[in-house]
Amino acid sequence: MQANNTNLKSVPKLILLLLALIAPSVIHGEQDVLECKTSCSSDSFCGVDGVCRPLSCENFYEFGNRTFTGYDYNSPIPLDCSPISETNFRYFVPSLTYRCTNISLPDDDSPPSYVAQGYNRKCSAVNPTSSFECYSIDPSTDFSNFLRRTGSFDCSPSNELPFFSYNAILEWDRPRESYVGFNQVHNMTYEFDPDSAFQGTIYSSFTLYPTESPTVSPSQAPSIDPPISGSVGTGITKTSLLALAGLAVVLVV
């Protein structure tokens, strides 16, 4: 069924917050150059081969910025994908939500200030030095329970109408450095769009384990760029980013 959606064009399309807690140094890292001849759609990305590809766990692992995936072209670790029980993570706002502009993460067992559809598919590629995990929403998902929960949700005490939000969440972590980026892959809508619900709404997490001994004196951290071409928002205040994205942090300790 085609949803008759109203787009919330006033909400920024690309959401990203980088917060250095200890030092003002810029976090960077070795990466592939991502350049496509044409502009990619919001639910796709420019791959390392210069081709726009739909944003899925499989595509992002093989063709995404390898700083954020650990994919080794010469000796790739196979990506293992399988269905899982519906899963949400309480430390960030998930990819598919029914929400208001201002939201907060619960600091106890209380319910969050939004309605979320959990991930039900997981892909992983693990070796002794790194781990890539990616969660997504399967196209065969029955959204009836999610939609039933949205029926009793409102934005009280404000007069705001709640809306559906569709995001990709990309996380990268290595010793002393981490990055979390939020990228809106579809326009936010007042009515549910089932196609937008699973196209690009992934959570990808890459962890690089420590392999070297600490150096005696601090050295300049190599630099990293966003995992998806053009994924850094501009002209957005810190307050707006926290309200819309939930949380995105870079740590240097």
Contacts in CASP RR format, 6 or more apart in sequence:
PFRMAT RR
TARGET T0000
AUTHOR 0000-0000-0000
METHOD contacts of the structure
MODEL  1
MQANNTNLKSVPKLILLLLALIAPSVIHGEQDVLECKTSCSSDSFCGVDG
VCRPLSCENFYEFGNRTFTGYDYNSPIPLDCSPISETNFRYFVPSLTYRC
TNISLPDDDSPPSYVAQGYNRKCSAVNPTSSFECYSIDPSTDFSNFLRRT
GSFDCSPSNELPFFSYNAILEWDRPRESYVGFNQVHNMTYEFDPDSAFQG
TIYSSFTLYPTESPTVSPSQAPSIDPPISGSVGTGITKTSLLALAGLAVV
LVV
1 194 0 8 1.000
3 189 0 8 1.000
3 191 0 8 1.000
3 192 0 8 1.000
3 193 0 8 1.000
3 194 0 8 1.000
3 195 0 8 1.000
4 191 0 8 1.000
5 187 0 8 1.000
5 189 0 8 1.000
5 190 0 8 1.000
5 191 0 8 1.000
5 193 0 8 1.000
6 189 0 8 1.000
6 190 0 8 1.000
6 191 0 8 1.000
7 187 0 8 1.000
7 188 0 8 1.000
7 189 0 8 1.000
8 163 0 8 1.000
8 187 0 8 1.000
8 188 0 8 1.000
8 189 0 8 1.000
8 190 0 8 1.000
9 187 0 8 1.000
11 101 0 8 1.000
11 184 0 8 1.000
11 188 0 8 1.000
11 244 0 8 1.000
12 184 0 8 1.000
12 233 0 8 1.000
12 235 0 8 1.000
12 236 0 8 1.000
12 240 0 8 1.000
12 244 0 8 1.000
13 42 0 8 1.000
13 184 0 8 1.000
13 187 0 8 1.000
14 183 0 8 1.000
14 184 0 8 1.000
14 230 0 8 1.000
14 231 0 8 1.000
14 232 0 8 1.000
14 233 0 8 1.000
15 167 0 8 1.000
15 181 0 8 1.000
15 182 0 8 1.000
15 183 0 8 1.000
15 184 0 8 1.000
15 233 0 8 1.000
15 236 0 8 1.000
15 241 0 8 1.000
15 244 0 8 1.000
15 245 0 8 1.000
15 248 0 8 1.000
16 181 0 8 1.000
16 182 0 8 1.000
16 183 0 8 1.000
16 226 0 8 1.000
16 231 0 8 1.000
16 232 0 8 1.000
16 233 0 8 1.000
16 241 0 8 1.000
16 245 0 8 1.000
16 248 0 8 1.000
17 181 0 8 1.000
17 182 0 8 1.000
17 238 0 8 1.000
17 241 0 8 1.000
17 242 0 8 1.000
17 245 0 8 1.000
17 247 0 8 1.000
17 248 0 8 1.000
17 249 0 8 1.000
18 27 0 8 1.000
18 179 0 8 1.000
18 248 0 8 1.000
18 249 0 8 1.000
18 250 0 8 1.000
19 248 0 8 1.000
19 249 0 8 1.000
19 250 0 8 1.000
20 27 0 8 1.000
20 250 0 8 1.000
20 251 0 8 1.000
20 252 0 8 1.000
21 249 0 8 1.000
21 250 0 8 1.000
21 251 0 8 1.000
21 252 0 8 1.000
21 253 0 8 1.000
22 251 0 8 1.000
22 252 0 8 1.000
22 253 0 8 1.000
23 252 0 8 1.000
25 220 0 8 1.000
25 221 0 8 1.000
25 252 0 8 1.000
26 221 0 8 1.000
26 223 0 8 1.000
27 177 0 8 1.000
27 179 0 8 1.000
27 221 0 8 1.000
27 223 0 8 1.000
27 224 0 8 1.000
27 250 0 8 1.000
27 252 0 8 1.000
28 221 0 8 1.000
28 222 0 8 1.000
28 223 0 8 1.000
28 224 0 8 1.000
28 225 0 8 1.000
29 67 0 8 1.000
29 221 0 8 1.000
29 222 0 8 1.000
29 223 0 8 1.000
29 224 0 8 1.000
30 67 0 8 1.000
30 222 0 8 1.000
31 65 0 8 1.000
31 66 0 8 1.000
31 67 0 8 1.000
31 224 0 8 1.000
31 225 0 8 1.000
32 48 0 8 1.000
32 64 0 8 1.000
32 65 0 8 1.000
32 66 0 8 1.000
32 67 0 8 1.000
33 48 0 8 1.000
34 45 0 8 1.000
34 46 0 8 1.000
34 47 0 8 1.000
34 48 0 8 1.000
34 50 0 8 1.000
34 64 0 8 1.000
34 65 0 8 1.000
34 228 0 8 1.000
34 229 0 8 1.000
35 46 0 8 1.000
35 50 0 8 1.000
35 229 0 8 1.000
36 46 0 8 1.000
36 47 0 8 1.000
36 50 0 8 1.000
36 51 0 8 1.000
36 52 0 8 1.000
36 229 0 8 1.000
37 50 0 8 1.000
38 52 0 8 1.000
40 46 0 8 1.000
40 52 0 8 1.000
40 53 0 8 1.000
40 229 0 8 1.000
41 52 0 8 1.000
42 184 0 8 1.000
42 185 0 8 1.000
42 186 0 8 1.000
43 54 0 8 1.000
43 55 0 8 1.000
43 185 0 8 1.000
43 186 0 8 1.000
43 196 0 8 1.000
43 199 0 8 1.000
43 200 0 8 1.000
44 52 0 8 1.000
44 53 0 8 1.000
44 54 0 8 1.000
44 55 0 8 1.000
45 52 0 8 1.000
45 53 0 8 1.000
45 55 0 8 1.000
45 59 0 8 1.000
45 60 0 8 1.000
45 63 0 8 1.000
45 64 0 8 1.000
45 228 0 8 1.000
45 229 0 8 1.000
46 52 0 8 1.000
46 228 0 8 1.000
46 229 0 8 1.000
47 53 0 8 1.000
47 63 0 8 1.000
47 64 0 8 1.000
48 63 0 8 1.000
48 64 0 8 1.000
48 65 0 8 1.000
48 66 0 8 1.000
49 63 0 8 1.000
51 63 0 8 1.000
53 59 0 8 1.000
53 63 0 8 1.000
54 199 0 8 1.000
54 200 0 8 1.000
55 168 0 8 1.000
55 185 0 8 1.000
55 199 0 8 1.000
55 200 0 8 1.000
55 202 0 8 1.000
55 228 0 8 1.000
56 136 0 8 1.000
56 200 0 8 1.000
56 202 0 8 1.000
57 79 0 8 1.000
57 81 0 8 1.000
57 121 0 8 1.000
57 123 0 8 1.000
57 134 0 8 1.000
57 135 0 8 1.000
57 136 0 8 1.000
57 202 0 8 1.000
57 204 0 8 1.000
58 79 0 8 1.000
58 81 0 8 1.000
58 123 0 8 1.000
60 68 0 8 1.000
60 69 0 8 1.000
60 134 0 8 1.000
60 202 0 8 1.000
60 204 0 8 1.000
61 69 0 8 1.000
61 71 0 8 1.000
61 79 0 8 1.000
61 123 0 8 1.000
61 125 0 8 1.000
61 132 0 8 1.000
61 134 0 8 1.000
61 204 0 8 1.000
62 69 0 8 1.000
62 71 0 8 1.000
62 76 0 8 1.000
62 79 0 8 1.000
64 71 0 8 1.000
64 227 0 8 1.000
65 225 0 8 1.000
65 226 0 8 1.000
65 227 0 8 1.000
65 228 0 8 1.000
67 172 0 8 1.000
67 224 0 8 1.000
67 225 0 8 1.000
67 227 0 8 1.000
68 170 0 8 1.000
68 172 0 8 1.000
68 204 0 8 1.000
68 206 0 8 1.000
68 227 0 8 1.000
69 132 0 8 1.000
69 204 0 8 1.000
69 206 0 8 1.000
70 130 0 8 1.000
70 132 0 8 1.000
70 206 0 8 1.000
70 208 0 8 1.000
71 77 0 8 1.000
71 125 0 8 1.000
71 132 0 8 1.000
76 125 0 8 1.000
77 125 0 8 1.000
77 126 0 8 1.000
77 127 0 8 1.000
77 132 0 8 1.000
78 125 0 8 1.000
79 123 0 8 1.000
79 124 0 8 1.000
79 125 0 8 1.000
79 132 0 8 1.000
80 123 0 8 1.000
80 124 0 8 1.000
80 125 0 8 1.000
81 121 0 8 1.000
81 122 0 8 1.000
81 123 0 8 1.000
82 121 0 8 1.000
82 122 0 8 1.000
83 120 0 8 1.000
83 121 0 8 1.000
83 138 0 8 1.000
84 119 0 8 1.000
84 120 0 8 1.000
84 121 0 8 1.000
84 122 0 8 1.000
84 135 0 8 1.000
85 120 0 8 1.000
86 117 0 8 1.000
86 118 0 8 1.000
86 119 0 8 1.000
86 120 0 8 1.000
87 118 0 8 1.000
87 119 0 8 1.000
87 120 0 8 1.000
87 122 0 8 1.000
87 135 0 8 1.000
88 94 0 8 1.000
88 116 0 8 1.000
88 118 0 8 1.000
88 119 0 8 1.000
89 203 0 8 1.000
90 105 0 8 1.000
90 106 0 8 1.000
90 112 0 8 1.000
91 105 0 8 1.000
91 247 0 8 1.000
92 105 0 8 1.000
92 169 0 8 1.000
92 180 0 8 1.000
92 246 0 8 1.000
92 247 0 8 1.000
93 99 0 8 1.000
93 103 0 8 1.000
93 105 0 8 1.000
93 112 0 8 1.000
93 114 0 8 1.000
93 116 0 8 1.000
93 167 0 8 1.000
93 245 0 8 1.000
93 246 0 8 1.000
93 247 0 8 1.000
94 116 0 8 1.000
94 117 0 8 1.000
94 118 0 8 1.000
94 119 0 8 1.000
94 169 0 8 1.000
94 203 0 8 1.000
95 119 0 8 1.000
95 137 0 8 1.000
95 166 0 8 1.000
95 167 0 8 1.000
95 168 0 8 1.000
95 169 0 8 1.000
95 200 0 8 1.000
95 201 0 8 1.000
95 202 0 8 1.000
95 203 0 8 1.000
96 116 0 8 1.000
96 117 0 8 1.000
96 118 0 8 1.000
96 137 0 8 1.000
96 146 0 8 1.000
96 164 0 8 1.000
96 165 0 8 1.000
96 166 0 8 1.000
96 167 0 8 1.000
96 197 0 8 1.000
96 201 0 8 1.000
97 114 0 8 1.000
97 115 0 8 1.000
97 116 0 8 1.000
97 117 0 8 1.000
97 164 0 8 1.000
97 165 0 8 1.000
98 114 0 8 1.000
98 115 0 8 1.000
98 116 0 8 1.000
98 146 0 8 1.000
98 149 0 8 1.000
98 150 0 8 1.000
98 153 0 8 1.000
98 162 0 8 1.000
98 163 0 8 1.000
98 164 0 8 1.000
98 165 0 8 1.000
99 113 0 8 1.000
99 114 0 8 1.000
99 115 0 8 1.000
99 162 0 8 1.000
99 163 0 8 1.000
99 165 0 8 1.000
100 113 0 8 1.000
100 114 0 8 1.000
100 155 0 8 1.000
100 158 0 8 1.000
100 160 0 8 1.000
100 162 0 8 1.000
100 163 0 8 1.000
101 160 0 8 1.000
101 243 0 8 1.000
101 244 0 8 1.000
102 113 0 8 1.000
102 158 0 8 1.000
102 243 0 8 1.000
103 112 0 8 1.000
103 113 0 8 1.000
103 114 0 8 1.000
103 243 0 8 1.000
103 246 0 8 1.000
104 112 0 8 1.000
104 113 0 8 1.000
104 246 0 8 1.000
105 112 0 8 1.000
105 246 0 8 1.000
105 247 0 8 1.000
106 112 0 8 1.000
106 113 0 8 1.000
114 153 0 8 1.000
115 146 0 8 1.000
115 149 0 8 1.000
115 150 0 8 1.000
115 153 0 8 1.000
116 146 0 8 1.000
117 137 0 8 1.000
117 141 0 8 1.000
117 143 0 8 1.000
117 146 0 8 1.000
117 197 0 8 1.000
118 137 0 8 1.000
119 135 0 8 1.000
119 136 0 8 1.000
119 137 0 8 1.000
119 203 0 8 1.000
120 137 0 8 1.000
120 138 0 8 1.000
120 141 0 8 1.000
121 135 0 8 1.000
121 136 0 8 1.000
121 137 0 8 1.000
121 138 0 8 1.000
122 133 0 8 1.000
122 134 0 8 1.000
122 135 0 8 1.000
122 136 0 8 1.000
123 133 0 8 1.000
123 134 0 8 1.000
123 135 0 8 1.000
123 136 0 8 1.000
124 131 0 8 1.000
124 132 0 8 1.000
124 133 0 8 1.000
124 134 0 8 1.000
125 131 0 8 1.000
125 132 0 8 1.000
126 132 0 8 1.000
128 209 0 8 1.000
129 208 0 8 1.000
129 209 0 8 1.000
129 211 0 8 1.000
130 206 0 8 1.000
130 207 0 8 1.000
130 208 0 8 1.000
130 209 0 8 1.000
131 205 0 8 1.000
131 206 0 8 1.000
131 207 0 8 1.000
131 209 0 8 1.000
132 204 0 8 1.000
132 205 0 8 1.000
132 206 0 8 1.000
132 207 0 8 1.000
133 204 0 8 1.000
133 205 0 8 1.000
133 206 0 8 1.000
134 202 0 8 1.000
134 203 0 8 1.000
134 204 0 8 1.000
134 205 0 8 1.000
135 202 0 8 1.000
135 203 0 8 1.000
135 204 0 8 1.000
136 198 0 8 1.000
136 200 0 8 1.000
136 201 0 8 1.000
136 202 0 8 1.000
136 203 0 8 1.000
137 197 0 8 1.000
137 198 0 8 1.000
137 201 0 8 1.000
138 198 0 8 1.000
139 198 0 8 1.000
141 197 0 8 1.000
141 198 0 8 1.000
143 192 0 8 1.000
143 194 0 8 1.000
143 197 0 8 1.000
147 192 0 8 1.000
150 162 0 8 1.000
150 192 0 8 1.000
153 162 0 8 1.000
154 162 0 8 1.000
155 161 0 8 1.000
155 162 0 8 1.000
161 190 0 8 1.000
163 188 0 8 1.000
163 189 0 8 1.000
163 190 0 8 1.000
164 188 0 8 1.000
164 189 0 8 1.000
164 190 0 8 1.000
164 191 0 8 1.000
164 192 0 8 1.000
164 193 0 8 1.000
164 196 0 8 1.000
164 197 0 8 1.000
165 184 0 8 1.000
165 188 0 8 1.000
166 184 0 8 1.000
166 185 0 8 1.000
166 186 0 8 1.000
166 188 0 8 1.000
166 193 0 8 1.000
166 196 0 8 1.000
166 197 0 8 1.000
166 199 0 8 1.000
166 200 0 8 1.000
166 201 0 8 1.000
167 182 0 8 1.000
167 183 0 8 1.000
167 184 0 8 1.000
167 185 0 8 1.000
167 201 0 8 1.000
167 245 0 8 1.000
168 182 0 8 1.000
168 183 0 8 1.000
168 185 0 8 1.000
168 200 0 8 1.000
168 201 0 8 1.000
168 202 0 8 1.000
168 203 0 8 1.000
168 204 0 8 1.000
168 228 0 8 1.000
169 180 0 8 1.000
169 181 0 8 1.000
169 182 0 8 1.000
169 183 0 8 1.000
169 202 0 8 1.000
169 203 0 8 1.000
169 204 0 8 1.000
170 179 0 8 1.000
170 180 0 8 1.000
170 181 0 8 1.000
170 183 0 8 1.000
170 203 0 8 1.000
170 204 0 8 1.000
170 227 0 8 1.000
170 228 0 8 1.000
170 231 0 8 1.000
171 178 0 8 1.000
171 179 0 8 1.000
171 180 0 8 1.000
171 181 0 8 1.000
171 203 0 8 1.000
171 204 0 8 1.000
171 205 0 8 1.000
171 206 0 8 1.000
172 178 0 8 1.000
172 179 0 8 1.000
172 180 0 8 1.000
172 205 0 8 1.000
172 206 0 8 1.000
172 224 0 8 1.000
172 227 0 8 1.000
173 179 0 8 1.000
173 205 0 8 1.000
173 206 0 8 1.000
173 207 0 8 1.000
173 208 0 8 1.000
174 207 0 8 1.000
174 208 0 8 1.000
174 209 0 8 1.000
174 210 0 8 1.000
175 208 0 8 1.000
175 209 0 8 1.000
175 210 0 8 1.000
176 221 0 8 1.000
176 251 0 8 1.000
176 252 0 8 1.000
176 253 0 8 1.000
177 221 0 8 1.000
177 250 0 8 1.000
177 251 0 8 1.000
177 252 0 8 1.000
178 249 0 8 1.000
178 250 0 8 1.000
178 251 0 8 1.000
179 224 0 8 1.000
179 250 0 8 1.000
180 247 0 8 1.000
180 248 0 8 1.000
180 249 0 8 1.000
180 250 0 8 1.000
181 226 0 8 1.000
181 227 0 8 1.000
181 231 0 8 1.000
181 245 0 8 1.000
181 248 0 8 1.000
182 244 0 8 1.000
182 245 0 8 1.000
182 246 0 8 1.000
182 248 0 8 1.000
183 228 0 8 1.000
183 231 0 8 1.000
185 196 0 8 1.000
185 199 0 8 1.000
185 200 0 8 1.000
185 201 0 8 1.000
186 193 0 8 1.000
186 196 0 8 1.000
186 199 0 8 1.000
189 196 0 8 1.000
204 227 0 8 1.000
221 252 0 8 1.000
226 232 0 8 1.000
241 248 0 8 1.000
END
